[in-house]
Amino acid sequence: MLKNFFITIIRNISRNKFYSALNMAGLSIGLICTILITLFIRDEFSYDKYNIKHERIYRIGSDFVLNGKQDRIAPSSLPMGPTFKDYFPEVEEYIRFIPSGKQQIKYNDKDFYEEGIAYTDSSLFDIFSYELIKGDPKKVLTEPNSVIINQTLTKKYFGTEDPIGKVILVDDTHKFTVKGIIKDIPSNSHFKFNILFSISTLVERDKEKHFNSLGPEAFWNFSIYTFILLKDNANIANVEKKFPLYYEKYMKEFGNQIGVDFKIVLQKIADIHLKSDLNWDAPTGNIKYIYILFAIALFILTIAGINYMNMATARSSKRAKEVGMHKVVGAQKESIIRLFLLESLTLTFSALIIAIISVELILPLFNLVVNKDLVLSIYETPDVFLFIIAITFILGIVSGSYPAFYLSAFQPAPILKGTRKIRTGNKLLRQILVICQFSVSAIMISGTIIVISQLFFLKNKDMGFNKENIIIAPVLDSSMQVNMNEFKAELKKNLNIEAVATSTFLIGFSNSKTLHLYEDQNKMKEYALNFNVIDFDYINLMKLKLMQGRAFSREIKTDSTTAFIVNQSASQKFNWGVNAIGKKLQFGVSIGEHKDIRKGTVIGVISDFHYQTLSIAIEPLSLFVSESPRHRRMIHIKIKQYKQSETLAYIQKTWNTFSPNHSFNYFFLDDKINTRFKTEERLTLMFIVFSIISILIASMGLFGLSSFMAEQRTKELGVRKILGASTGNIVYLLTREFFKLIIIANIIAIPIAYWALNIWLQDFPYRIYIHAWIFILTLIISLIIGLFTVSWQSYKAAEADPAKAIKYE
């Protein structure tokens, strides 16, 4: 019986090669996209789950409201880890990571600047499931000046040499002994590092014992990442419930002093990558993008399934006699249903085999686009195989169900006698299915336009400062920091160098926030204000616009000790308006042992500029000048556009003169800013590709359907031509119905697309607005696609010989 079924199925497929090939292609492409998206989503959900204890690992974050503004940040304070372990019986262990930024690493004649560096506690291997290739996990990070490095850097610095016990030089100042080699951190980790120094190193360097301070200033300095490991069967809700008592013991006194409302944020480590909404976090994913990709996969499969249903119902008249013969020889309705469902499953599983082979070929390129290391393997990803087999089975059943039940209902006698006219399936159903297809395609088209427009808007948004032809170089050499004025003077001798300036933080990326006191109706109020420490040339180099007052001047001695410049947001926040000049401002407050205070007045107000990333709305900011060498962390060199290679060579030579032990490590500011859009660029590219694919599959279905409709009306078209109908009349006759359906599909798609895209755009503080022209353009594109898809078959039918057409059976 089963053998006969398969013979019938193969015979039917071979007899209708064109339509079978269209169906197979549509299903294969749909399954390829589904497999790729499934692999991507699986990887996104797998972040940090390689840790055996991931269900018990939580990160401590901070949520506080000060002066009516809420800040939710990933860092916590230094004492929280050890005090959590002491205070909460639920906490088994803690670990802290103190990021160290880019640093120069030397070993013999090898000298590189490395990123992914942090100081951490010795409990690393008690909490995380990192693989230590060499070294004792209980001892590698216990002693001061100990370091562990990953495999990649081990090969880079030591080659085949055993690194254990070797000494590396950090920033030409500090010596560290290699105590362990760690396997490279898995790619599905939200926090990645290359080098880890022992935190006891910082304890030893801190001669005044500030590092282990439990004073209020220590608890309110949020700059590190802290993780806790709960005991077995412990409940994180108990920790959250008891936190107010912890807050009262350690933090409340100073919190009340500044009027802050503080809450703890405890995030399960496996939730951080996709669900974290905290600022100052490691680069993370976005759960909304997962929803979008899942919807795209569903859309594409739906379109492919609709193609099959449309073609099967449209060709029902061709198979009516086949059904009649089956019934005459004794086949039951259930048997015919099984035959058609088995035919559908045969096509879909054949398409699956083609899809799996295609994915293996496409995967390296896909990995390049999404910056991942995805694999499709029955051993490594058995869950993906089970999922796509289930999806293929459902697709086959759903796609074949309507044709199966529709065709199996035919009565054999009228069909075989020819007394019953067989309709080519349910016309209304086919119209609904075509509308569904092109509604999805319209949503994808408008979505692609919006995503591209938003990315273009962000990349070309006026940042409020000059970013072109500016070289940034981190200054890690203390001797260079001391001799910065001489270095700047030497650089300015080159006519291709327009300006040189320094700052503490990198514009467009980082900043720091500390408590300020500002004048409000002859009294001072507290406000946690972002700040940057700059030099006299910074405002001019960055082309920041003065709205009130003046810039810093070397001619006025007090400018380096008491002068402040604020941005418009600060002036508005403090209700200074046009009277900001001369207002009192104080950087820092006296907290315990913390005495870093600067009192002064506002000398200028600058126009708002994006000193942080575009994902954060512009906040109040203060700028002040300091001659202290420790604030000269970033040097900015504005060069002319031409002769850049010669200018860079001159800067390199001058740098080597002033800092012979630290190589010149630089980047262009505009390039650095553009790297922030990598996630959006990848999403945009994926959206474009999958949109094109969804449109292609829908067009394939429309092409097949129009071809079959033209074939069905061959005799009618022949008669029309004999009666004088022109080619244009016939093309219009065959295409107008499809055009109506495409217009209806776009009308349905507009509110859905508008709603969904508005939700996506809510993540951006700076965003485009969805205008009507986007949907008008979508309609035009849809109609053009429909025209090219349908008109060729219509033209062929219109140009056919009418004499042959009227003889067509």
Disulfide bonds with the S-S distance in Angstrom:
none
